[in-house]
Amino acid sequence: MMFLPHWTLLVVMSSVCCVEVLIDSNSQVFGREDNEVDIQTKMIGERPNIVLIVADDMGWGDVGANWPKTVDTPNIDLLARDGFRLTDFHSGASVCSPSRAALLTGRLGLRTGVVRNFGDSALGGIPENETTLGEIMQEAGYRTAMLGKWHLGTRPRHHPLDKGFQSYLGIPYSVDMGCADPAGSNLPQCPVCPEENSVYTGDTSRCFQDLALPLYRDRKIVHQPVLLSSVASAYADFAANFIESSSSDDTPYFLYAAFSHIHVPLAHAQHFDNITGRGVFADTLRELDWLVGQILSAVAKHGNNTLVWFLSDNGPWVVKCDLAGSGGPFTGDWQRDLRSGGGGSAAKQTVWEAGHRVPSVVYWPKYIQAGGVSSALISALDVMPTLASLANATLPPNRYFDGIDVLPVIMGFTHQGHRVLFHPNSGAAGPEGEIGAVRIGPYKVVYYSGGSPDCSGHAGPVQYHLTLPLVFHLDVDPAERSPLEPSSWKYRNVVRKAQRALSSLLDNIRADNTSCVDYTVSKSARPCCDTQSLICRCPWD
């Protein structure tokens, strides 16, 4: 047994540097149990197939296994029953591009430079010198594929095929970044794409973009505007074909399935119309769950040495009203209270729990005991180092990673995850990418609030709490309703720890190889199957 000195910056060195900042002197690092060693010994040379499924804007409370009020996720609930559920799991950011960059690199946006979304006209994307999970798995000998939402650039050198994926089918960014046929359910409503190849001349101020949404197959646009109601079945077929073709030999496969569901505009196949009787959101959530079931069925046909990890990129987009999901008990009451936070949303785009605490289930029947649950503090930043470890892959040297290998947690050997976790601002309040909140064990220190609109369109005033941050004890106050009194000893102790953690993180980042991102835009960058048209329209080939 080894004890670390008080407030030590722990850097674990191998082929990679993983950072766990500020370990409390009361924390202990234990040797592995004998059964853990036995199982890991059996796993040597037996690399699993891996399927990583990422929902879009799905809240913690949108999964029935987390929140009994939800009844529309029977396949995901079955995955949780037969797998391992992580109840204190967090995305790397609370908005699309930064969260996906964090997931695929294991690094915070302060390191990668990806701190805000890429639009359809962005010239840049995920930096070339950042290594993605797809590249790591391909280098390790895996057959790789991706389906769905990329949102890390469309130009050469930033495309999925440039970042480790050997095949791709999907919409390159969010489904509200263009018109579609039909438009889907959205707030505010956007027009359907014109039937002619011409620019929509109506009130486009209510629509995010007037460019038609493209569907890519590898580097080619095969359909524009995409038929949103057909996307789920196309993804299911692509996944099944990839899994079947990859199972014909001993080469393991890695499938990254990044759904467009349940980001607005909501759309689903006709046979899901009114299937729940509770509106378009519930119907679309049911189709998302169906798609999970289709992938699980394809996996089940080809052996049991496949690890499936399901999660969401960030929490629900509350401004979309009844077209948005649920954060469950994580309601961010302090921010939503007009008397304290000034009102507004406390979900997507914020550092409140509903913005980044998301559902997460790991299923691996060969080695994970069914029905396991852990409240360990885990992050999407941990996915890359954990899966790389399973693949016996070598991580790129000369850089730091904010994620850690959490295999001992998901295999049930420990409930110790991160002791400290950082939540970056994601567009609502404070500088984008800057750390807006810090978890210290069960406590959360919040430095920025406000700025995110609720369903009525009201956004509370942006407030900076840099001198007297808000501190919540999440074990007893998951709704973040009542911050600790600044005069209390516990408040002062937690704030001191958070400040030291932040100082150590920033020192580490200054010593790191960080990346710069090109966020400049140009109409020439907008993906189009017909360069003579600003709308673009092309049929299936």
NORDA-V175282 format. One record per helix or strand of 3 or more residues. SS is the DSSP state (H for helix, E for strand). FROM is the first residue (numbers start at 0). LEN is the number of residues. Records with the same first field share a line. If there is no record, write none. Layout:
SS: FROM-LEN + FROM-LEN
This chain:
E: 7-6 + 16-7 + 48-7 + 83-3 + 142-6 + 167-3 + 213-4 + 219-5 + 252-6 + 305-7 + 359-4 + 371-3 + 419-5 + 434-6 + 442-4 + 469-4
H: 33-10 + 59-3 + 73-9 + 95-10 + 108-4 + 132-7 + 159-3 + 203-3 + 227-19 + 269-3 + 279-21 + 317-6 + 332-4 + 352-4 + 380-10 + 406-4 + 488-22 + 522-3
